[in-house]
Amino acid sequence: MNKDTAVISQQIKIGILGGTFNPIHSGHLYLAGKAMEKAGLTKVLFVPSNISYMKDQTDLVSVSDRIAMVELAIAEYPDFAFSKVDIERGGNSYSCETIADIREQYPDAELYFIAGADTLLQMEEWRNPQDIFAQAVILVAYRSGDTPEHLEEKIRELESVYHARILLIAVDRVDISSSEIREAVRTEQDFGGMVPEPVGDYMIRHKLYL
């Protein structure tokens, strides 16, 4: 193996999975695992937002509760890690700043921003989308069995305008959302299996989302 080949083979590939995580659920863990598998990531960073300005804040629990739930959810996964860059920065959380901060922490790594198909279609409306596309490969998950023609058209557009690097990964449909979990708690419905057991225990113990 020559020197250049050795450098390439040791490239660190960091996945970034951001979100409110209100609460983190099994679908988030599934997505992170599939991203690692399909893109050969070294690790995935879970990045809870401080203030997600694009989402309703009505049911948002405290930062400390969301951090605790993320840490409990990923505790058994050695390749998953928690990042507090958005929390430490404070204010509204913008993906361009999230990626820039993680770039400072991992200057030699290749960064992969993990997103859903709907997210990709909205990214041009975010703050400084050109910085997002310049700093990270966008790893877009779509439901296996769907025909991603509309995504492929959008990808070609973004590649042309922003020189974006975008990869598609097919994943199984996961019908879990944080809002459904919060509603299940409020209405005293069973939410077992929707969140990791330690997260469910934490929610019950701290009386979250009641």
Backbone as JSON, one array per atom type, in Angstrom:
{
  "sequence": "MNKDTAVISQQIKIGILGGTFNPIHSGHLYLAGKAMEKAGLTKVLFVPSNISYMKDQTDLVSVSDRIAMVELAIAEYPDFAFSKVDIERGGNSYSCETIADIREQYPDAELYFIAGADTLLQMEEWRNPQDIFAQAVILVAYRSGDTPEHLEEKIRELESVYHARILLIAVDRVDISSSEIREAVRTEQDFGGMVPEPVGDYMIRHKLYL",
  "N": [[0.86, -1.2, 0.0], [0.68, 2.12, -0.98], [1.66, 5.46, 0.13], [-0.33, 7.42, -0.43], [-2.63, 5.84, -0.8], [-2.89, 4.8, 1.76], [-3.56, 7.11, 3.21], [-6.07, 7.73, 2.12], [-7.54, 5.47, 2.87], [-7.7, 5.79, 5.59], [-9.37, 7.89, 5.98], [-11.5, 9.87, 7.89], [-14.94, 9.75, 8.32], [-17.58, 11.63, 9.09], [-20.84, 11.58, 10.19], [-23.6, 13.81, 10.45], [-26.33, 14.3, 12.35], [-28.86, 16.24, 12.91], [-31.41, 17.85, 14.94], [-34.49, 18.57, 16.7], [-35.08, 16.6, 18.52], [-37.26, 15.83, 20.24], [-39.26, 13.96, 21.54], [-36.07, 12.19, 21.08], [-36.22, 9.33, 18.97], [-36.83, 5.86, 17.98], [-36.72, 5.79, 15.22], [-34.85, 7.76, 14.56], [-32.48, 6.56, 15.4], [-32.43, 4.33, 13.75], [-32.17, 5.56, 11.23], [-29.65, 6.78, 11.51], [-28.05, 4.49, 11.79], [-28.44, 3.25, 9.27], [-27.33, 5.19, 7.63], [-24.66, 5.07, 8.4], [-24.04, 2.47, 7.56], [-24.58, 2.51, 4.74], [-23.03, 4.62, 3.73], [-20.57, 4.2, 4.79], [-19.71, 5.44, 7.17], [-17.63, 6.74, 9.79], [-18.45, 7.59, 12.3], [-21.48, 8.8, 13.83], [-22.72, 11.92, 14.66], [-25.02, 13.1, 16.95], [-26.91, 15.94, 17.06], [-28.5, 17.98, 19.03], [-30.75, 20.64, 18.53], [-30.6, 24.07, 19.66], [-32.52, 26.27, 19.61], [-34.97, 25.56, 17.45], [-35.83, 27.27, 14.93], [-37.62, 26.89, 12.87], [-39.61, 25.27, 13.73], [-42.56, 24.6, 15.68], [-42.57, 25.74, 18.99], [-44.12, 25.0, 21.1], [-44.52, 22.49, 22.49], [-41.99, 21.96, 23.37], [-39.56, 20.51, 25.37], [-37.18, 21.06, 28.05], [-33.75, 22.0, 27.35], [-31.91, 20.49, 28.83], [-33.37, 18.16, 29.37], [-33.75, 17.14, 26.77], [-31.12, 16.7, 25.97], [-30.39, 14.75, 27.86], [-32.07, 12.64, 27.08], [-31.12, 12.07, 24.5], [-28.51, 11.21, 25.11], [-29.08, 8.92, 26.62], [-30.35, 7.38, 24.67], [-28.35, 6.77, 22.8], [-26.42, 5.45, 24.19], [-25.71, 2.73, 24.06], [-24.52, 2.44, 21.64], [-21.53, 2.37, 20.2], [-20.52, 3.82, 18.03], [-22.01, 6.06, 17.8], [-22.36, 9.44, 18.79], [-22.75, 12.27, 20.99], [-23.21, 15.69, 20.32], [-22.75, 18.99, 21.41], [-22.69, 21.39, 20.05], [-24.62, 23.16, 18.97], [-26.15, 23.77, 21.21], [-24.26, 25.02, 22.86], [-23.64, 27.26, 21.33], [-25.97, 28.7, 21.4], [-29.06, 30.64, 21.01], [-30.91, 30.79, 17.87], [-30.7, 27.8, 15.97], [-28.72, 27.07, 13.24], [-28.09, 25.2, 10.37], [-25.87, 25.69, 8.74], [-24.07, 26.88, 10.51], [-23.82, 24.9, 12.41], [-22.51, 22.86, 10.96], [-20.15, 24.22, 10.3], [-19.0, 24.58, 12.84], [-18.56, 21.93, 13.6], [-16.79, 21.23, 11.63], [-14.55, 22.66, 12.48], [-13.87, 21.16, 14.7], [-13.27, 18.71, 13.6], [-11.15, 18.88, 11.49], [-9.9, 17.39, 9.48], [-11.69, 15.56, 8.6], [-14.21, 14.06, 6.48], [-17.33, 15.41, 6.06], [-20.72, 14.45, 6.5], [-23.93, 15.37, 5.99], [-26.88, 14.36, 7.28], [-30.04, 13.83, 5.99], [-33.61, 13.9, 5.38], [-35.74, 13.15, 2.54], [-37.69, 15.17, 2.17], [-36.49, 17.26, 3.48], [-34.28, 17.88, 1.85], [-35.54, 19.13, -0.3], [-36.19, 21.54, 0.79], [-33.91, 22.87, 1.5], [-32.68, 25.02, 0.18], [-34.0, 27.19, 1.17], [-33.0, 27.64, 3.62], [-30.73, 29.27, 5.95], [-27.87, 30.57, 4.4], [-27.41, 28.45, 2.32], [-25.46, 27.81, 0.48], [-23.14, 27.55, 1.96], [-23.62, 25.27, 3.43], [-23.71, 23.27, 1.44], [-21.14, 23.5, 0.51], [-19.55, 22.62, 2.58], [-20.18, 20.04, 3.35], [-21.04, 16.68, 2.42], [-24.23, 15.86, 1.31], [-26.37, 13.58, 2.63], [-28.99, 11.85, 1.64], [-31.91, 10.37, 2.68], [-34.31, 8.22, 1.37], [-37.49, 6.59, 0.97], [-37.34, 3.17, 0.49], [-38.41, 1.54, -2.44], [-39.89, 3.66, -3.32], [-39.93, 5.82, -6.18], [-37.28, 7.79, -6.92], [-37.38, 10.01, -8.71], [-38.09, 12.76, -8.71], [-36.42, 13.65, -6.73], [-33.91, 13.15, -7.86], [-33.97, 14.93, -9.96], [-33.98, 17.35, -8.53], [-31.54, 17.11, -7.24], [-29.74, 17.24, -9.4], [-30.16, 19.9, -10.09], [-29.26, 21.27, -7.76], [-26.61, 20.44, -7.73], [-25.71, 21.71, -10.0], [-26.13, 24.46, -9.46], [-24.96, 24.93, -6.9], [-22.73, 23.35, -6.82], [-23.06, 21.1, -5.31], [-22.6, 18.1, -3.35], [-24.25, 15.22, -3.32], [-25.75, 12.35, -2.02], [-27.91, 9.58, -2.44], [-29.71, 7.43, -0.28], [-31.44, 4.43, 0.18], [-33.99, 3.63, 2.43], [-35.93, 1.68, 4.75], [-39.42, 2.25, 5.3], [-40.3, 4.12, 8.13], [-42.62, 4.57, 10.44], [-42.7, 6.66, 12.56], [-42.91, 9.48, 14.59], [-41.86, 12.37, 16.41], [-43.91, 14.04, 17.26], [-46.13, 12.35, 17.26], [-45.43, 10.65, 19.32], [-45.44, 12.41, 21.5], [-48.16, 13.03, 21.54], [-49.22, 10.51, 22.1], [-48.31, 10.16, 24.71], [-49.7, 12.23, 26.01], [-52.33, 11.38, 25.7], [-52.34, 9.05, 27.03], [-51.66, 6.7, 25.7], [-50.09, 3.68, 24.47], [-46.66, 3.86, 23.87], [-44.6, 2.21, 23.52], [-41.72, 0.82, 22.04], [-41.52, 2.83, 20.21], [-39.7, 4.59, 21.15], [-36.36, 4.23, 22.49], [-36.04, 2.04, 25.29], [-34.75, 3.13, 27.69], [-35.16, 5.86, 27.21], [-37.95, 6.08, 27.19], [-38.45, 5.38, 29.87], [-37.23, 7.54, 31.12], [-38.83, 9.66, 30.24], [-41.26, 9.02, 31.48], [-40.53, 9.05, 34.17], [-39.8, 11.7, 34.56], [-42.08, 12.97, 33.9], [-42.67, 14.01, 31.32], [-44.18, 15.75, 28.58], [-46.82, 15.6, 29.37]],
  "CA": [[0.0, 0.0, 0.0], [1.49, 3.34, -1.0], [1.29, 6.46, 1.14], [-1.6, 8.05, -0.78], [-3.69, 4.88, -0.53], [-3.03, 4.71, 3.21], [-4.26, 8.3, 3.66], [-7.46, 7.61, 1.73], [-8.2, 4.4, 3.63], [-7.86, 6.22, 6.96], [-10.23, 9.06, 6.0], [-12.59, 9.86, 8.86], [-16.19, 10.2, 7.72], [-18.45, 11.96, 10.21], [-22.23, 11.9, 9.89], [-24.22, 14.81, 11.31], [-27.79, 14.15, 12.41], [-29.38, 17.28, 13.78], [-32.85, 17.85, 15.14], [-34.96, 18.99, 18.02], [-35.07, 15.41, 19.37], [-38.25, 16.21, 21.25], [-38.02, 13.32, 21.99], [-35.38, 11.29, 20.16], [-36.98, 8.08, 18.88], [-36.17, 4.72, 17.34], [-36.49, 6.12, 13.82], [-33.58, 8.49, 14.46], [-31.39, 5.58, 15.54], [-32.45, 3.52, 12.53], [-31.62, 6.38, 10.16], [-28.2, 6.92, 11.73], [-27.42, 3.2, 11.49], [-28.45, 3.04, 7.83], [-26.36, 6.12, 7.05], [-23.33, 4.49, 8.64], [-23.89, 1.28, 6.73], [-24.61, 2.8, 3.3], [-21.99, 5.57, 3.34], [-19.31, 3.83, 5.4], [-19.32, 6.49, 8.1], [-16.84, 6.36, 10.97], [-19.33, 7.81, 13.45], [-22.58, 9.75, 13.62], [-22.94, 12.87, 15.74], [-26.39, 13.57, 17.17], [-26.76, 17.34, 17.42], [-29.77, 18.61, 19.39], [-30.8, 22.08, 18.29], [-30.92, 24.91, 20.8], [-33.85, 26.74, 19.23], [-35.26, 25.21, 16.06], [-36.7, 28.39, 14.57], [-38.6, 26.49, 11.86], [-40.59, 24.37, 14.33], [-43.37, 25.1, 16.79], [-41.88, 25.52, 20.26], [-45.14, 24.82, 22.14], [-44.32, 21.28, 23.3], [-40.56, 21.72, 23.52], [-39.08, 20.36, 26.75], [-35.94, 21.79, 28.31], [-32.52, 21.53, 26.72], [-31.3, 19.44, 29.65], [-34.13, 16.93, 29.16], [-33.48, 16.63, 25.43], [-29.75, 16.17, 26.01], [-30.4, 13.5, 28.63], [-32.71, 11.59, 26.29], [-30.19, 11.68, 23.43], [-27.41, 10.43, 25.7], [-29.62, 7.6, 26.98], [-30.69, 6.64, 23.45], [-27.17, 6.34, 22.04], [-25.42, 4.91, 25.12], [-25.29, 1.38, 23.69], [-23.98, 2.45, 20.28], [-20.19, 2.96, 20.3], [-20.22, 4.69, 16.9], [-22.86, 7.25, 17.89], [-21.87, 10.38, 19.8], [-23.55, 13.47, 21.22], [-22.49, 16.96, 20.13], [-23.49, 20.12, 21.99], [-22.27, 22.64, 19.4], [-25.75, 24.08, 18.84], [-26.53, 24.2, 22.56], [-23.24, 25.95, 23.35], [-23.7, 28.5, 20.56], [-27.15, 29.42, 21.85], [-29.88, 31.29, 19.99], [-31.43, 29.91, 16.84], [-29.73, 26.83, 15.43], [-28.67, 27.07, 11.79], [-27.26, 24.07, 9.94], [-24.59, 26.17, 8.22], [-23.19, 27.12, 11.65], [-23.56, 23.58, 12.99], [-21.49, 22.19, 10.15], [-18.9, 24.97, 10.43], [-18.42, 24.28, 14.16], [-18.06, 20.56, 13.58], [-15.59, 21.27, 10.77], [-13.44, 23.09, 13.32], [-13.52, 20.06, 15.6], [-12.77, 17.59, 12.8], [-10.68, 19.55, 10.27], [-9.43, 16.44, 8.46], [-12.75, 14.59, 8.31], [-15.22, 14.34, 5.48], [-18.58, 15.54, 6.79], [-21.93, 14.02, 5.81], [-25.12, 15.92, 6.63], [-27.92, 13.37, 7.06], [-31.33, 14.51, 5.83], [-34.67, 13.19, 4.7], [-36.04, 13.65, 1.2], [-38.41, 16.44, 2.28], [-35.52, 18.27, 3.9], [-33.5, 18.3, 0.69], [-36.34, 20.02, -1.12], [-36.33, 22.81, 1.48], [-32.63, 23.39, 1.97], [-32.35, 26.33, -0.41], [-34.67, 28.23, 1.95], [-32.28, 27.78, 4.88], [-29.68, 30.3, 5.97], [-26.6, 30.29, 3.71], [-27.35, 27.08, 1.82], [-24.2, 27.58, -0.25], [-22.13, 27.1, 2.92], [-23.94, 23.88, 3.77], [-23.3, 22.41, 0.33], [-19.69, 23.57, 0.33], [-18.82, 22.04, 3.71], [-20.56, 18.66, 3.67], [-21.82, 15.85, 1.5], [-25.6, 15.7, 1.8], [-26.77, 12.18, 2.57], [-30.45, 11.96, 1.62], [-32.61, 9.1, 2.84], [-35.66, 8.15, 0.8], [-38.12, 5.31, 1.27], [-37.09, 2.14, -0.51], [-39.63, 1.24, -3.16], [-40.31, 4.88, -3.99], [-39.11, 6.22, -7.33], [-36.76, 9.11, -6.51], [-37.12, 10.85, -9.89], [-38.15, 14.18, -8.34], [-35.2, 13.94, -5.97], [-32.79, 13.17, -8.79], [-34.05, 16.21, -10.68], [-33.55, 18.4, -7.59], [-30.11, 16.92, -7.03], [-29.04, 17.8, -10.56], [-30.26, 21.35, -9.98], [-28.38, 21.72, -6.69], [-25.23, 20.2, -8.17], [-25.39, 22.73, -10.99], [-26.12, 25.81, -8.88], [-24.11, 25.03, -5.71], [-21.68, 22.32, -6.86], [-23.35, 20.24, -4.15], [-22.32, 16.67, -3.41], [-25.44, 14.64, -2.72], [-25.89, 10.91, -2.2], [-29.19, 9.02, -2.04], [-29.69, 6.1, 0.33], [-32.78, 3.88, 0.35], [-34.24, 3.1, 3.77], [-37.29, 1.2, 4.96], [-40.34, 3.22, 5.88], [-40.41, 4.08, 9.59], [-43.74, 5.45, 10.78], [-42.55, 7.2, 13.91], [-42.58, 10.9, 14.66], [-41.83, 12.88, 17.78], [-45.23, 14.59, 17.58], [-47.01, 11.22, 17.58], [-45.05, 10.17, 20.65], [-45.95, 13.37, 22.49], [-49.61, 12.86, 21.6], [-49.48, 9.24, 22.78], [-48.11, 10.4, 26.15], [-50.8, 13.07, 26.5], [-53.6, 10.63, 25.68], [-52.1, 7.82, 27.79], [-51.57, 5.56, 24.79], [-48.82, 2.96, 24.52], [-45.65, 4.3, 22.91], [-43.51, 1.25, 23.59], [-41.11, 0.51, 20.76], [-41.3, 4.06, 19.43], [-38.48, 5.19, 21.71], [-35.58, 3.26, 23.26], [-36.6, 1.85, 26.63], [-34.27, 4.11, 28.69], [-35.78, 7.15, 26.94], [-39.31, 5.98, 27.7], [-38.39, 5.42, 31.33], [-36.89, 8.92, 31.51], [-40.02, 10.48, 30.0], [-42.25, 8.71, 32.51], [-39.99, 9.46, 35.48], [-39.78, 13.17, 34.63], [-43.42, 13.44, 33.53], [-42.56, 14.86, 30.13], [-45.22, 15.8, 27.55], [-48.15, 15.41, 29.93]],
  "C": [[0.89, 1.24, 0.0], [0.93, 4.37, -0.03], [-0.06, 7.08, 0.84], [-2.78, 7.12, -0.49], [-3.95, 4.77, 0.96], [-3.82, 5.9, 3.74], [-5.74, 8.19, 3.34], [-8.19, 6.59, 2.6], [-8.45, 4.82, 5.07], [-8.75, 7.47, 7.08], [-11.35, 8.89, 7.01], [-13.82, 10.46, 8.21], [-17.21, 10.38, 8.84], [-19.85, 12.3, 9.7], [-22.77, 12.89, 10.91], [-25.73, 14.64, 11.24], [-28.32, 15.16, 13.42], [-30.88, 17.18, 13.93], [-33.22, 18.36, 16.51], [-34.84, 17.83, 19.01], [-35.99, 15.61, 20.57], [-39.45, 15.26, 21.24], [-37.31, 12.61, 20.83], [-36.16, 9.98, 20.14], [-36.24, 7.03, 18.07], [-35.9, 4.98, 15.86], [-35.19, 6.89, 13.61], [-32.4, 7.52, 14.51], [-31.28, 4.71, 14.29], [-31.8, 4.29, 11.38], [-30.11, 6.53, 10.29], [-27.47, 5.62, 11.39], [-27.36, 2.93, 10.0], [-27.44, 3.97, 7.14], [-24.94, 5.6, 7.22], [-23.05, 3.34, 7.69], [-23.72, 1.63, 5.25], [-23.46, 3.69, 2.86], [-20.64, 5.26, 3.97], [-18.79, 4.87, 6.38], [-18.53, 5.93, 9.27], [-17.68, 6.49, 12.24], [-20.44, 8.76, 13.02], [-22.71, 10.62, 14.87], [-24.41, 13.26, 15.79], [-26.3, 14.98, 17.74], [-28.12, 17.94, 17.75], [-29.71, 20.13, 19.14], [-31.05, 22.82, 19.6], [-32.33, 25.46, 20.64], [-34.04, 26.43, 17.76], [-36.3, 26.2, 15.56], [-37.78, 28.02, 13.56], [-39.68, 25.57, 12.44], [-41.33, 25.06, 15.46], [-42.7, 24.74, 18.12], [-42.84, 25.16, 21.4], [-44.84, 23.65, 23.07], [-42.85, 20.99, 23.58], [-40.17, 21.63, 24.99], [-37.71, 21.02, 26.86], [-34.75, 21.18, 27.55], [-31.91, 20.38, 27.51], [-32.04, 18.11, 29.49], [-33.83, 16.32, 27.79], [-32.07, 16.05, 25.33], [-29.73, 14.82, 26.72], [-31.0, 12.36, 27.82], [-31.82, 11.13, 25.14], [-29.08, 10.81, 23.98], [-27.87, 9.03, 26.1], [-29.85, 6.75, 25.73], [-29.47, 6.05, 22.77], [-26.13, 5.63, 22.9], [-24.88, 3.55, 24.69], [-24.67, 1.3, 22.3], [-22.61, 3.13, 20.28], [-19.84, 3.92, 19.17], [-21.14, 5.9, 16.82], [-22.32, 8.13, 19.02], [-22.79, 11.6, 19.87], [-22.67, 14.71, 21.02], [-23.35, 18.1, 20.65], [-23.15, 21.44, 21.31], [-23.42, 23.63, 19.28], [-26.18, 24.62, 20.19], [-25.55, 25.25, 23.06], [-23.3, 27.29, 22.61], [-24.87, 29.35, 21.0], [-27.93, 30.03, 20.69], [-30.47, 30.28, 19.02], [-30.33, 29.01, 16.3], [-29.84, 26.8, 13.91], [-27.68, 25.99, 11.34], [-25.91, 24.53, 9.4], [-23.59, 26.4, 9.34], [-22.85, 25.81, 12.36], [-22.42, 22.89, 12.27], [-20.15, 22.89, 10.29], [-18.22, 24.67, 11.76], [-17.85, 22.87, 14.2], [-16.82, 20.45, 12.68], [-14.37, 21.71, 11.56], [-12.96, 21.97, 14.23], [-12.87, 18.89, 14.85], [-12.25, 18.13, 11.46], [-10.27, 18.6, 9.15], [-10.5, 15.44, 8.04], [-13.58, 15.03, 7.11], [-16.56, 14.31, 6.19], [-19.76, 15.15, 5.91], [-23.14, 14.53, 6.6], [-26.29, 15.01, 6.28], [-29.28, 14.07, 7.05], [-32.34, 13.58, 5.18], [-34.95, 13.83, 3.35], [-36.74, 15.01, 1.25], [-37.46, 17.58, 2.65], [-34.71, 18.78, 2.72], [-34.25, 19.32, -0.14], [-36.49, 21.41, -0.51], [-35.01, 23.53, 1.75], [-32.23, 24.73, 1.37], [-32.98, 27.48, 0.36], [-33.97, 28.47, 3.28], [-31.26, 28.91, 4.8], [-28.42, 29.78, 5.3], [-26.5, 28.86, 3.19], [-26.05, 26.77, 1.08], [-23.09, 27.1, 0.7], [-22.37, 25.65, 3.33], [-23.41, 22.95, 2.68], [-21.79, 22.4, 0.14], [-18.94, 22.77, 1.39], [-19.12, 20.56, 3.95], [-21.21, 17.98, 2.47], [-23.21, 15.7, 2.11], [-26.03, 14.25, 1.56], [-28.28, 12.12, 2.74], [-31.1, 10.59, 1.67], [-33.99, 9.2, 2.21], [-36.19, 6.74, 1.02], [-37.87, 4.32, 0.14], [-38.42, 1.74, -1.13], [-40.21, 2.46, -3.84], [-39.4, 5.14, -5.19], [-38.6, 7.63, -7.08], [-36.51, 10.06, -7.69], [-37.14, 12.33, -9.55], [-36.93, 14.59, -7.53], [-34.0, 14.04, -6.91], [-32.78, 14.45, -9.6], [-33.56, 17.35, -9.8], [-32.06, 18.31, -7.35], [-29.31, 17.51, -8.19], [-29.04, 19.32, -10.52], [-29.29, 21.9, -8.94], [-26.91, 21.52, -7.04], [-24.79, 21.27, -9.14], [-25.21, 24.1, -10.36], [-25.07, 25.94, -7.78], [-22.89, 24.11, -5.74], [-21.81, 21.38, -5.67], [-22.94, 18.8, -4.43], [-23.42, 15.98, -2.62], [-25.52, 13.16, -3.05], [-27.26, 10.48, -1.71], [-28.98, 7.67, -1.37], [-31.14, 5.66, 0.55], [-32.91, 3.29, 1.76], [-35.67, 2.59, 3.83], [-38.14, 2.3, 5.59], [-40.42, 3.03, 7.4], [-41.48, 5.09, 10.0], [-43.69, 5.85, 12.25], [-42.26, 8.68, 13.8], [-42.63, 11.35, 16.11], [-43.2, 13.42, 18.19], [-46.21, 13.49, 17.95], [-46.7, 10.67, 18.97], [-45.59, 11.11, 21.73], [-47.46, 13.23, 22.65], [-49.98, 11.57, 22.33], [-49.32, 9.4, 24.3], [-49.29, 11.18, 26.72], [-52.1, 12.29, 26.64], [-53.48, 9.27, 26.36], [-52.19, 6.57, 26.92], [-50.19, 4.93, 24.89], [-47.87, 3.49, 23.46], [-44.43, 3.39, 22.96], [-43.01, 0.88, 22.21], [-40.84, 1.73, 19.91], [-40.05, 4.79, 19.9], [-37.68, 4.08, 22.38], [-36.1, 3.2, 24.69], [-36.07, 2.85, 27.66], [-34.87, 5.5, 28.48], [-37.22, 7.17, 27.44], [-39.36, 6.06, 29.21], [-38.12, 6.84, 31.82], [-38.12, 9.82, 31.36], [-41.06, 10.27, 31.09], [-41.79, 9.25, 33.86], [-40.04, 10.98, 35.65], [-41.09, 13.8, 34.18], [-43.4, 14.41, 32.36], [-43.78, 14.69, 29.23], [-46.63, 15.52, 28.07], [-48.99, 16.69, 29.78]]
}
